[in-house]
Amino acid sequence: MKFDLSYRSSRQTITGLFLISHYGRVMYMLRNIMKNKLVFEIVLF
């Protein structure tokens, strides 16, 4: 029972870390896209 609880909590922690890392990667990509878009607009105008 104790083992099952710790296993489940560790799974939740791993899932949470995965989601956080994925979200961080998406935000980083979006920020790079916005930066490139800004540079693109500066070049255009």
Secondary structure, DSSP 8 states (H G I E B T S, - for coil): -HHHHHHHHHHHHHHHHHHHHHHHHHHHHHHHHHHHHHHHHHHH-
